Amino acid sequence: MEIIDFHAHIYPEKIAGKATKATGDFYHITPAFKGTSEVLLSAGKAAGISRFVLLPVATKPDQVRHINQFISDEVRTHKEFYGFGTVHPDAENLIDEAAFIIQSGLCGIKLHPDTQQFNTDDKRLYEVFDYIQEKIPLLVHCGDNRFDYSHPRRLKKVIQDFPRLQIIAAHLGGWSLFREAFDILKETNCFLDISSTTMFLPPEQTSNYIHGYGAGRILFGTDFPLWDPQQEVRSFMQLDLTSAEHEQIAYKNALEILKEL
């Protein structure tokens, strides 16, 4: 069975150690690996993962173009990579950057409202959401009981306001707010990934949420470099799912989004 990791992070070699540590510090954990492309490919191969979706984040507006160019270069260098781009509401020419993302061959936009410090439903981003409707998907970090920026109710507002925008809610729709997220998002049409989920929920609860949402909406993800891909794959395969459901989540839903069916 093929496995596609729909939630991975890498950084340029010269800042990878510092950037990985900063992410770990934000969540008060020690990352499993250093976040470079070489380490991701090695750790992923050991876990049986064949392809990866890279999800960058710009915490400052002047980082946006540099990060998008880096991800674009990595995608061209490594056939195993797909890349999303990043935007920031404080940056100028948001539509120009969204166009650059598409023209560079990147296949979506990633937002992390908590680390970028803006609300998911920030109206400054609405022109971007409108522009990318029916072009590329939007993946949003969701949930953190320390903040309100990425609360799932804010994502639901975006889903309602942009019904033609394909949206992916990270971390089963609400990291540390899983039940609340389920109540808010279960009747929507968004996809959800299970990165940073299985280690925080009992297996039966994760399986129940997947069945509640429907396996056709779920994507596998590791949140590399925070967690070990081998452990993430093991936890996923131990979930009470049928072989067809495992296949859907492991790669078939990802291929549908990536338009490679």
DRENDO-1510 file (C-alpha; in Angstrom, 1 decimal, always signed):
<recs>
REC; n; res; u; v; w
REC; 1; MET; +0.0; +0.0; +0.0 .
REC; 2; GLU; +1.3; +3.4; -0.9 .
REC; 3; ILE; +1.5; +6.0; +1.8 .
REC; 4; ILE; +1.5; +9.8; +1.1 .
REC; 5; ASP; +2.4; +12.1; +4.0 .
REC; 6; PHE; +0.1; +15.1; +3.5 .
REC; 7; HIS; +1.6; +17.1; +6.4 .
REC; 8; ALA; +5.4; +17.6; +6.5 .
REC; 9; HIS; +7.7; +20.5; +7.2 .
REC; 10; ILE; +11.3; +21.2; +6.0 .
REC; 11; TYR; +13.6; +24.2; +6.2 .
REC; 12; PRO; +16.8; +25.3; +4.5 .
REC; 13; GLU; +19.8; +23.5; +5.8 .
REC; 14; LYS; +21.4; +26.6; +7.4 .
REC; 15; ILE; +18.4; +27.4; +9.6 .
REC; 16; ALA; +16.9; +23.9; +9.9 .
REC; 17; GLY; +18.2; +23.3; +13.4 .
REC; 18; LYS; +17.0; +26.6; +14.7 .
REC; 19; ALA; +13.6; +26.5; +13.0 .
REC; 20; THR; +12.9; +22.9; +14.2 .
REC; 21; LYS; +13.8; +23.9; +17.8 .
REC; 22; ALA; +11.6; +27.0; +17.6 .
REC; 23; THR; +8.6; +24.8; +16.5 .
REC; 24; GLY; +9.3; +22.4; +19.3 .
REC; 25; ASP; +9.5; +25.2; +21.8 .
REC; 26; PHE; +6.2; +26.6; +20.6 .
REC; 27; TYR; +4.5; +23.3; +21.5 .
REC; 28; HIS; +6.8; +22.4; +24.5 .
REC; 29; ILE; +8.1; +19.2; +22.9 .
REC; 30; THR; +11.4; +17.9; +21.6 .
REC; 31; PRO; +11.1; +17.3; +17.9 .
REC; 32; ALA; +12.0; +13.8; +16.7 .
REC; 33; PHE; +14.2; +14.9; +13.8 .
REC; 34; LYS; +16.0; +17.9; +12.2 .
REC; 35; GLY; +13.7; +19.3; +9.6 .
REC; 36; THR; +15.7; +19.0; +6.3 .
REC; 37; SER; +14.7; +17.4; +3.0 .
REC; 38; GLU; +17.4; +14.7; +3.3 .
REC; 39; VAL; +16.2; +13.7; +6.8 .
REC; 40; LEU; +12.6; +13.7; +5.7 .
REC; 41; LEU; +13.3; +11.4; +2.8 .
REC; 42; SER; +15.3; +9.0; +4.9 .
REC; 43; ALA; +12.9; +8.9; +7.8 .
REC; 44; GLY; +10.0; +8.6; +5.4 .
REC; 45; LYS; +11.5; +5.8; +3.4 .
REC; 46; ALA; +12.1; +3.9; +6.7 .
REC; 47; ALA; +8.4; +4.3; +7.5 .
REC; 48; GLY; +7.3; +3.1; +4.0 .
REC; 49; ILE; +6.2; +6.6; +2.9 .
REC; 50; SER; +6.8; +7.3; -0.8 .
REC; 51; ARG; +5.6; +10.9; -1.2 .
REC; 52; PHE; +5.3; +14.0; +0.9 .
REC; 53; VAL; +3.3; +17.3; +0.9 .
REC; 54; LEU; +5.5; +20.2; +2.2 .
REC; 55; LEU; +3.7; +22.8; +4.3 .
REC; 56; PRO; +5.7; +26.0; +4.9 .
REC; 57; VAL; +4.8; +28.9; +7.2 .
REC; 58; ALA; +5.9; +32.6; +7.0 .
REC; 59; THR; +5.7; +34.2; +10.4 .
REC; 60; LYS; +6.8; +37.6; +8.9 .
REC; 61; PRO; +5.6; +39.1; +5.6 .
REC; 62; ASP; +9.1; +39.6; +4.2 .
REC; 63; GLN; +9.7; +35.8; +4.5 .
REC; 64; VAL; +6.9; +34.9; +2.1 .
REC; 65; ARG; +8.6; +35.0; -1.3 .
REC; 66; HIS; +11.8; +33.4; +0.0 .
REC; 67; ILE; +10.0; +30.5; +1.5 .
REC; 68; ASN; +7.8; +29.9; -1.5 .
REC; 69; GLN; +10.9; +29.9; -3.8 .
REC; 70; PHE; +12.6; +27.5; -1.4 .
REC; 71; ILE; +9.7; +25.1; -1.5 .
REC; 72; SER; +9.4; +25.4; -5.3 .
REC; 73; ASP; +13.1; +24.6; -5.6 .
REC; 74; GLU; +12.7; +21.5; -3.4 .
REC; 75; VAL; +9.8; +20.2; -5.4 .
REC; 76; ARG; +11.7; +20.5; -8.6 .
REC; 77; THR; +14.7; +18.8; -7.0 .
REC; 78; HIS; +12.9; +15.9; -5.4 .
REC; 79; LYS; +10.3; +13.9; -7.3 .
REC; 80; GLU; +8.8; +12.7; -4.0 .
REC; 81; PHE; +7.7; +16.2; -3.0 .
REC; 82; TYR; +4.6; +18.2; -3.5 .
REC; 83; GLY; +4.6; +21.7; -2.1 .
REC; 84; PHE; +2.1; +24.2; -0.7 .
REC; 85; GLY; +3.0; +27.9; -0.6 .
REC; 86; THR; +2.6; +30.4; +2.2 .
REC; 87; VAL; +1.0; +33.9; +2.5 .
REC; 88; HIS; +0.8; +36.5; +5.2 .
REC; 89; PRO; -2.0; +39.1; +5.6 .
REC; 90; ASP; +0.5; +41.8; +6.4 .
REC; 91; ALA; +2.3; +41.3; +3.0 .
REC; 92; GLU; +1.7; +43.5; +0.1 .
REC; 93; ASN; +0.3; +42.2; -3.2 .
REC; 94; LEU; -1.4; +39.1; -1.8 .
REC; 95; ILE; -2.9; +38.1; -5.2 .
REC; 96; ASP; +0.5; +38.5; -6.9 .
REC; 97; GLU; +1.9; +36.0; -4.3 .
REC; 98; ALA; -1.0; +33.6; -4.8 .
REC; 99; ALA; -0.4; +33.8; -8.6 .
REC; 100; PHE; +3.3; +33.1; -8.0 .
REC; 101; ILE; +2.5; +30.0; -5.9 .
REC; 102; ILE; +0.3; +28.6; -8.7 .
REC; 103; GLN; +2.8; +29.6; -11.5 .
REC; 104; SER; +5.6; +27.9; -9.6 .
REC; 105; GLY; +3.9; +24.6; -9.7 .
REC; 106; LEU; +2.9; +24.6; -6.0 .
REC; 107; CYS; -0.4; +22.9; -5.3 .
REC; 108; GLY; -2.0; +24.7; -2.4 .
REC; 109; ILE; -1.7; +27.4; +0.3 .
REC; 110; LYS; -0.9; +26.6; +3.9 .
REC; 111; LEU; -1.9; +28.9; +6.8 .
REC; 112; HIS; -0.9; +28.5; +10.5 .
REC; 113; PRO; -2.9; +31.2; +12.3 .
REC; 114; ASP; -1.4; +30.5; +15.7 .
REC; 115; THR; +2.2; +31.0; +14.8 .
REC; 116; GLN; +1.4; +33.7; +12.2 .
REC; 117; GLN; -0.9; +35.5; +14.7 .
REC; 118; PHE; -4.0; +36.2; +12.7 .
REC; 119; ASN; -7.5; +34.7; +12.7 .
REC; 120; THR; -8.3; +32.0; +10.1 .
REC; 121; ASP; -11.3; +34.2; +9.0 .
REC; 122; ASP; -9.3; +37.4; +8.8 .
REC; 123; LYS; -11.0; +39.5; +6.1 .
REC; 124; ARG; -7.6; +40.6; +4.7 .
REC; 125; LEU; -7.2; +37.1; +3.3 .
REC; 126; TYR; -10.6; +36.9; +1.7 .
REC; 127; GLU; -9.3; +38.1; -1.7 .
REC; 128; VAL; -6.8; +35.2; -1.7 .
REC; 129; PHE; -9.5; +32.7; -0.8 .
REC; 130; ASP; -11.7; +34.0; -3.6 .
REC; 131; TYR; -8.8; +34.0; -6.1 .
REC; 132; ILE; -7.8; +30.4; -5.4 .
REC; 133; GLN; -11.3; +28.9; -5.5 .
REC; 134; GLU; -11.4; +26.1; -8.0 .
REC; 135; LYS; -7.7; +26.5; -8.6 .
REC; 136; ILE; -5.8; +25.1; -5.6 .
REC; 137; PRO; -6.7; +24.0; -2.1 .
REC; 138; LEU; -6.2; +25.7; +1.3 .
REC; 139; LEU; -4.8; +23.8; +4.2 .
REC; 140; VAL; -5.2; +25.4; +7.6 .
REC; 141; HIS; -3.7; +24.5; +11.0 .
REC; 142; CYS; -6.7; +24.1; +13.3 .
REC; 143; GLY; -7.1; +24.1; +17.0 .
REC; 144; ASP; -5.0; +25.1; +20.0 .
REC; 145; ASN; -6.6; +25.5; +23.4 .
REC; 146; ARG; -4.1; +28.3; +24.2 .
REC; 147; PHE; -5.3; +30.6; +21.4 .
REC; 148; ASP; -8.4; +31.6; +19.5 .
REC; 149; TYR; -6.7; +32.3; +16.1 .
REC; 150; SER; -7.3; +28.9; +14.7 .
REC; 151; HIS; -10.5; +27.8; +16.4 .
REC; 152; PRO; -12.5; +25.5; +14.2 .
REC; 153; ARG; -15.5; +27.8; +14.2 .
REC; 154; ARG; -13.4; +30.3; +12.3 .
REC; 155; LEU; -12.6; +27.7; +9.7 .
REC; 156; LYS; -16.3; +26.9; +9.4 .
REC; 157; LYS; -16.9; +30.6; +8.6 .
REC; 158; VAL; -14.4; +30.4; +5.7 .
REC; 159; ILE; -16.0; +27.2; +4.5 .
REC; 160; GLN; -19.4; +28.9; +4.5 .
REC; 161; ASP; -18.2; +32.1; +2.8 .
REC; 162; PHE; -16.2; +30.2; +0.1 .
REC; 163; PRO; -18.2; +27.1; -0.9 .
REC; 164; ARG; -16.1; +26.5; -4.0 .
REC; 165; LEU; -12.8; +26.5; -2.1 .
REC; 166; GLN; -11.3; +23.1; -1.3 .
REC; 167; ILE; -10.3; +23.2; +2.3 .
REC; 168; ILE; -8.2; +20.8; +4.4 .
REC; 169; ALA; -8.4; +21.2; +8.2 .
REC; 170; ALA; -5.2; +20.0; +9.8 .
REC; 171; HIS; -5.0; +17.9; +13.0 .
REC; 172; LEU; -8.5; +16.3; +12.6 .
REC; 173; GLY; -9.9; +19.8; +12.6 .
REC; 174; GLY; -8.8; +20.9; +16.0 .
REC; 175; TRP; -5.6; +19.9; +17.8 .
REC; 176; SER; -6.4; +19.8; +21.6 .
REC; 177; LEU; -10.1; +20.6; +20.6 .
REC; 178; PHE; -10.9; +17.4; +18.8 .
REC; 179; ARG; -14.5; +16.9; +20.2 .
REC; 180; GLU; -15.4; +20.6; +19.7 .
REC; 181; ALA; -14.0; +20.4; +16.2 .
REC; 182; PHE; -16.0; +17.4; +15.3 .
REC; 183; ASP; -19.2; +19.1; +16.5 .
REC; 184; ILE; -18.4; +22.1; +14.3 .
REC; 185; LEU; -17.0; +20.5; +11.2 .
REC; 186; LYS; -18.7; +17.2; +10.8 .
REC; 187; GLU; -21.5; +18.6; +8.6 .
REC; 188; THR; -19.1; +20.6; +6.4 .
REC; 189; ASN; -17.4; +19.3; +3.2 .
REC; 190; CYS; -13.7; +19.9; +4.2 .
REC; 191; PHE; -11.0; +17.3; +4.2 .
REC; 192; LEU; -9.1; +16.7; +7.5 .
REC; 193; ASP; -5.6; +15.3; +8.1 .
REC; 194; ILE; -4.7; +13.2; +11.1 .
REC; 195; SER; -1.2; +14.7; +11.8 .
REC; 196; SER; -0.5; +15.3; +15.5 .
REC; 197; THR; -3.6; +13.3; +16.4 .
REC; 198; THR; -2.9; +9.7; +17.2 .
REC; 199; MET; -0.6; +10.4; +20.1 .
REC; 200; PHE; -3.2; +12.6; +21.7 .
REC; 201; LEU; -6.2; +10.4; +21.4 .
REC; 202; PRO; -6.9; +6.7; +22.3 .
REC; 203; PRO; -7.0; +4.6; +19.0 .
REC; 204; GLU; -10.7; +3.8; +19.4 .
REC; 205; GLN; -11.5; +7.5; +19.7 .
REC; 206; THR; -9.4; +8.4; +16.6 .
REC; 207; SER; -11.2; +5.6; +14.7 .
REC; 208; ASN; -14.6; +6.9; +15.9 .
REC; 209; TYR; -13.8; +10.4; +14.7 .
REC; 210; ILE; -12.7; +9.1; +11.3 .
REC; 211; HIS; -15.9; +7.1; +10.9 .
REC; 212; GLY; -17.9; +10.1; +12.1 .
REC; 213; TYR; -16.3; +12.3; +9.4 .
REC; 214; GLY; -16.1; +9.6; +6.8 .
REC; 215; ALA; -12.9; +8.0; +5.7 .
REC; 216; GLY; -13.3; +9.7; +2.3 .
REC; 217; ARG; -12.5; +13.0; +4.0 .
REC; 218; ILE; -9.3; +12.0; +5.9 .
REC; 219; LEU; -5.7; +12.3; +4.9 .
REC; 220; PHE; -2.6; +10.7; +6.5 .
REC; 221; GLY; +0.1; +13.1; +7.8 .
REC; 222; THR; +3.0; +12.9; +10.2 .
REC; 223; ASP; +3.8; +16.5; +11.1 .
REC; 224; PHE; +7.5; +15.7; +10.5 .
REC; 225; PRO; +9.9; +16.7; +12.0 .
REC; 226; LEU; +7.9; +16.9; +15.3 .
REC; 227; TRP; +7.1; +13.1; +15.3 .
REC; 228; ASP; +8.7; +9.9; +14.0 .
REC; 229; PRO; +7.1; +8.8; +10.7 .
REC; 230; GLN; +7.6; +5.1; +11.6 .
REC; 231; GLN; +5.6; +5.6; +14.8 .
REC; 232; GLU; +2.9; +7.6; +13.0 .
REC; 233; VAL; +2.5; +4.8; +10.4 .
REC; 234; ARG; +2.3; +2.2; +13.1 .
REC; 235; SER; -0.3; +4.1; +15.0 .
REC; 236; PHE; -2.3; +4.7; +11.8 .
REC; 237; MET; -2.2; +1.0; +10.8 .
REC; 238; GLN; -3.4; +0.0; +14.3 .
REC; 239; LEU; -6.6; +2.0; +13.9 .
REC; 240; ASP; -9.8; +0.0; +13.7 .
REC; 241; LEU; -10.4; +0.6; +10.0 .
REC; 242; THR; -11.1; -1.6; +7.0 .
REC; 243; SER; -8.4; -2.2; +4.4 .
REC; 244; ALA; -10.3; +0.0; +2.0 .
REC; 245; GLU; -10.5; +2.8; +4.6 .
REC; 246; HIS; -6.8; +2.5; +5.3 .
REC; 247; GLU; -6.1; +2.8; +1.5 .
REC; 248; GLN; -8.3; +5.9; +1.2 .
REC; 249; ILE; -6.6; +7.7; +4.0 .
REC; 250; ALA; -3.1; +6.5; +3.2 .
REC; 251; TYR; -3.1; +7.7; -0.4 .
REC; 252; LYS; -6.3; +7.7; -2.4 .
REC; 253; ASN; -7.8; +10.8; -0.9 .
REC; 254; ALA; -4.5; +12.6; -1.3 .
REC; 255; LEU; -4.3; +11.7; -5.0 .
REC; 256; GLU; -7.8; +13.1; -5.5 .
REC; 257; ILE; -6.7; +16.4; -4.0 .
REC; 258; LEU; -3.4; +16.4; -5.9 .
REC; 259; LYS; -5.4; +15.5; -9.1 .
REC; 260; GLU; -3.3; +12.4; -10.0 .
REC; 261; LEU; -6.0; +9.8; -10.1 .
</recs>
